[in-house]
Amino acid sequence: MEWLEDYLKRVPEGCGTFRVHRRETVRYEPARMRRIAIIGSAGAGKSTLARQLGAILGLKVIHLDSLFWHPGWVETPRDEWIRVQEELVTEDAWVIDGNYRGTMDIRLAAADTIIFLDLPRRICLWRVVRRRFQYAGRARPDMAPGCVEQLDWEFLKWVWAFPSRERPDVLRKLAEYADGRQVIVLRRPADVARFLAEISRARASQPPAPPP
């Protein structure tokens, strides 16, 4: 974990996007991005980034929220939830967004690329409040049908406390799964936009696949 914390302290804001591997910082490799796990706080932009990456890379996009929740905000039982994710990650290519820390290891172990949206909590908090009004009386596109957008004080406190309560464990997991994987940490909206632009350029410059 120390090397990852050191990385986050050393990387200047607006630096662009890099892959973290042990103590090295190198450019990401979009050609290797076939199984992408996107994690981060609520309001960090996980689902939006997943849709954008899926469109650029031609990958199937899976929003975990749409699978975990059922109409009326009914949760999936834990044993079933584990089985669902174990089946999802057996597919050859995907972009899966969602935090769900209790089952995060399933996705990180299967991913070749891990993206942590480490955005400031004030931005995340503002976004969850904004989407409450944006989707008032209906479900978000990345949410299960019948789950009308809602917001309560407990959820706001969870978002605010994410950096102190959830982030340390996320960093430990990133360190644990870094070997052999691309680990990408994006810390500002501008970094996310730059990352997508760079991937789009890299994708456009790749030679076409040979005919079957």
Secondary structure, DSSP 8 states (H G I E B T S, - for coil): -HHHHHHHHHS-TT----EEETTEEE---GGG-SEEEEEE-TTS-HHHHHHHHHHHHT--EEEHHHHHEETTTEE--HHHHHHHHHHHTTSSSEEEE---GGGHHHHHHH-SEEEEE---HHHHHHHHHHHHHHTTTS--TTS-TT------HHHHHHHHHHHHHTHHHHHHHHHHH-TTSEEEEE-SHHHHHHHHHHHHHHHHHS------
